[in-house]
Amino acid sequence: MPRPFGAVMAGNRNPQGDGEESLLRCARTVSEILGPDSCALIGGMALSAFGYVRGTLDADFISGGEPMAMNAALRNKGIESQLTWGDPDDPLPWVIRGEVGEVPFDILPQVAGTRVDRGTFLPDLGITVCSVEDFIALKCFAGGPQDLADIANLLGVRPDLRSIALRVAGGYGLSERLLSFLAPP
């Protein structure tokens, strides 16, 4: 049975700040610098927030902010980060990568119709988590095996989301592939 997001993210309180505590610190720091209304958590940490816990080593965000201003804000707070521009045929126009302590983070643009303002702010953590539908859309946008496995694992703990997931996956031509991940072994 998956543990609640707060328990997963705050559960490791060792003196070195390793693991979950460092991951949460990274997410909080980025969210605080950019503003929780300007970025939303995605990826493995968002999956945990939705009820399925899987290991992750980084914090991933989407943002509708201006990338050069966000990168400058991070650097002004002492966070090493790098803004990389995509090629004209790249599906991502830009990505900001950095580290808080030794924990990496990525900030991606709002793609695939995602929007930060549909996320849910978690006041106890000071972080906004993307909406479930946006999470599914981002996983379909990426379209890799781990992405579809994340959707399938989410549906394992949240079967009420099946119709949403299949509708979103269908928009990417992935409904049959997603169904293959949902089929019993």
Order of alpha helices (4+ residues) and beta strands (2+ residues): alpha-alpha-beta-alpha-beta-alpha-beta-beta-beta-beta-beta-alpha-alpha-alpha-alpha
